[in-house]
Amino acid sequence: MIVDFAGIKVDNVTMAEALAKIESFLNGAQPQLIVTPNPEIIVAAQNDDELKTIVNSAALRLPDGISMVIVSKLLRTPLKQRVTGIDLMLKLIEAAAVKGRKIHLLGGAPGVADEAAAKLKQQYPTLNIVGAENGYFSADVEVIKKIKATKPDMLFVGLGAGKQEKWLARHLKELNVPASMVIGGSLDVISGRKNRAPKWIQALYLEWLYRLFTEPNRWKRQLALPKFLYLTLFKKML
């Protein structure tokens, strides 16, 4: 089932269903793109046809935003669950360590991907991380060459909202990785450079407020939330 948010299609899946779908990608023959539409992406896509097309045509579109869950219930097309990109990524990595799958990390400032890889290896000693590249590169060809040489089963890309989706869509076939997923700033959190909200704040659905307090320079990005509510809820009520 698909839930529509202002023209952006989101798959109505639970975490378990998302994992099962990605498992099928890993056993398939074609490279697949996994995206994480949240209110910020949905608002941005209203004025970006390329981004909108990429998100809507992705193989899996995760409901990554608690406001999306709330709005979907109010519109009587309820999402089953919020599936955050970082939580799904960590579950995929845990499974990769058990099943011997190869992963490649791309994104973040210089040093971030390496630090994230070190933390993951510490937690999962059997994890096979075949590459860790920072997101500050000027030539796509060199990065693509490195990724292709490692032949990963999964590629996690964090280049910032919008840029990461377009970069992966542009190079998906050339990279030929079974499952490629956009992860935003997840590598910053995994590396330890940034802290995720405590569990109790997450349980209260106030993670966005925690990030605003800890990263006040994000205030402009938070303006996407009222815009999202207008586009998906209030506009339909007018």
C-alpha positions in Angstrom: 0.0 0.0 0.0 1.1 3.6 -0.8 0.3 6.7 1.2 0.4 10.0 -0.8 1.8 13.2 0.9 1.4 16.2 -1.4 2.3 14.1 -4.5 5.1 12.2 -2.8 4.5 8.4 -2.6 5.5 6.7 0.6 5.4 2.9 1.2 3.2 1.9 4.1 5.6 -0.6 5.6 6.8 -1.6 9.1 10.4 -2.0 9.9 10.1 -5.8 9.5 8.5 -5.4 6.0 11.2 -2.9 4.9 13.9 -5.4 5.9 12.2 -8.2 4.1 11.9 -6.0 0.9 15.5 -5.1 1.1 16.4 -8.8 1.5 14.7 -9.4 -1.9 16.8 -6.6 -3.4 19.9 -8.3 -2.1 18.9 -11.5 -3.8 17.8 -9.8 -7.0 19.6 -8.9 -10.2 18.9 -5.2 -10.5 20.4 -2.3 -8.4 17.7 -0.7 -6.2 17.4 2.7 -4.5 16.0 3.1 -1.0 15.0 6.7 0.0 13.8 8.2 3.3 11.2 10.9 2.5 10.4 13.1 5.5 8.7 16.5 5.7 11.8 18.3 4.6 12.1 16.2 1.5 8.4 16.4 0.7 8.4 20.2 0.9 11.6 20.5 -1.2 10.2 18.2 -3.8 7.2 20.5 -4.4 9.6 22.9 -6.3 12.0 20.2 -7.6 10.6 17.9 -10.2 13.8 15.9 -10.5 13.8 15.1 -6.8 10.1 14.3 -6.9 10.5 11.9 -9.7 13.5 10.2 -8.0 11.6 9.7 -4.7 8.5 8.5 -6.4 10.3 6.0 -8.6 12.6 4.6 -5.9 12.2 0.9 -5.1 11.5 1.6 -1.4 10.3 4.9 0.2 10.4 4.8 4.0 8.0 6.8 6.1 10.7 8.7 8.0 8.9 11.2 10.1 6.5 11.0 13.0 4.5 14.0 11.7 3.8 11.8 8.6 2.4 9.1 10.8 0.1 11.6 12.6 -1.1 13.3 9.5 -1.8 9.9 7.8 -4.0 8.9 10.7 -5.9 12.2 10.6 -6.5 11.7 6.9 -7.7 8.1 7.5 -4.9 6.5 5.5 -2.8 5.5 8.5 0.9 4.6 8.2 1.7 1.4 10.1 4.8 2.7 11.6 7.5 5.3 11.4 10.7 3.7 9.9 13.7 6.0 10.4 16.6 5.8 8.1 19.2 5.4 10.8 17.3 2.6 12.6 16.9 0.7 9.4 20.5 1.2 8.4 21.7 -0.2 11.8 19.5 -3.2 11.5 20.8 -3.9 8.0 24.3 -3.6 9.3 23.6 -6.0 12.1 22.2 -8.5 9.6 25.2 -7.9 7.3 27.6 -8.8 10.1 25.8 -12.1 10.6 25.3 -13.0 6.9 28.8 -11.9 5.7 27.6 -9.1 3.4 29.8 -6.3 2.3 28.9 -2.7 3.0 30.4 0.6 1.7 29.9 3.9 3.5 30.0 7.3 1.6 29.4 10.7 3.2 30.1 13.2 5.9 33.1 15.5 6.4 36.6 14.1 6.1 37.2 11.4 8.7 33.5 10.9 9.6 33.0 7.7 7.4 36.2 6.2 8.8 35.2 7.0 12.4 31.8 5.5 11.7 33.3 2.4 10.2 35.6 2.0 13.2 32.6 2.3 15.6 30.6 -0.3 13.6 33.5 -2.7 13.5 33.9 -2.4 17.3 30.3 -3.3 17.7 30.2 -5.9 15.0 33.7 -7.5 14.7 32.6 -9.7 11.8 31.2 -6.9 9.8 32.9 -6.6 6.4 33.2 -2.8 5.6 34.9 -2.7 2.2 35.0 1.1 1.9 34.5 4.4 3.7 34.7 7.6 1.7 33.9 11.1 2.8 31.3 13.2 1.0 33.6 16.1 0.1 34.7 14.9 -3.3 35.0 16.9 -6.5 35.1 14.1 -9.1 32.4 11.5 -9.2 34.5 9.2 -11.3 37.1 8.5 -8.6 34.5 7.7 -6.0 32.5 5.5 -8.4 35.7 3.7 -9.3 36.4 2.9 -5.6 32.9 1.7 -5.0 32.8 -0.5 -8.0 36.2 -2.0 -7.1 34.9 -3.1 -3.7 31.7 -4.7 -5.1 29.5 -4.1 -2.0 26.2 -5.7 -1.3 24.9 -2.4 0.3 25.9 1.2 -0.2 25.0 3.8 2.3 25.2 7.4 1.1 24.9 10.5 3.2 25.5 13.6 1.1 22.6 15.8 2.4 19.0 15.8 1.5 18.3 16.2 -2.2 21.9 15.9 -3.3 22.2 12.3 -2.1 19.1 11.2 -3.9 20.1 12.8 -7.1 23.7 11.5 -6.9 22.5 7.9 -6.4 19.8 8.1 -9.0 22.3 9.4 -11.5 24.9 6.6 -10.9 22.7 3.7 -9.7 23.1 1.5 -12.8 26.8 2.2 -13.1 27.5 1.4 -9.5 25.5 -1.8 -9.8 25.1 -2.3 -6.1 22.1 -4.5 -5.1 20.8 -2.1 -2.5 21.8 1.6 -2.2 20.3 3.7 0.6 20.3 7.4 1.4 21.1 8.1 5.1 21.4 11.9 5.6 23.5 12.6 8.6 23.5 9.1 10.0 27.3 8.7 9.8 27.8 11.8 12.0 25.7 10.1 14.7 27.3 6.6 14.3 30.8 8.2 14.4 30.0 9.9 17.6 30.4 13.5 16.3 26.8 14.2 16.9 24.4 12.8 19.5 21.0 11.4 18.8 18.2 12.3 21.1 17.8 10.2 24.3 15.4 7.3 24.0 12.8 9.0 26.2 12.7 12.0 23.9 12.4 9.8 20.9 9.5 8.0 22.6 7.7 11.4 23.0 8.3 12.1 19.3 10.3 15.2 20.2 13.5 14.3 18.5 13.1 17.2 16.1 13.0 19.6 19.1 16.1 18.1 20.6 18.0 18.6 17.3 16.8 22.2 17.2 18.2 22.9 20.7 21.5 21.1 20.1 21.9 22.4 16.5 20.2 25.9 16.5 21.5 26.6 13.0 18.9 24.0 11.8 16.0 26.4 12.5 15.5 27.2 8.8 15.2 23.5 8.0 12.6 23.1 10.8 10.4 25.6 8.9 9.6 22.6 6.6 7.3 21.2 9.2 4.6 23.9 9.2 4.8 23.9 5.4 4.4 20.1 5.3 1.3 20.4 7.6 -0.2 23.0 5.3 0.5 21.0 2.1 -0.8 17.7 3.5 -3.4 18.5 6.0 -4.6 22.1 6.2 -4.8 22.7 2.5 -7.2 19.8 2.2 -9.4 21.2 4.9 -9.7 24.6 3.3 
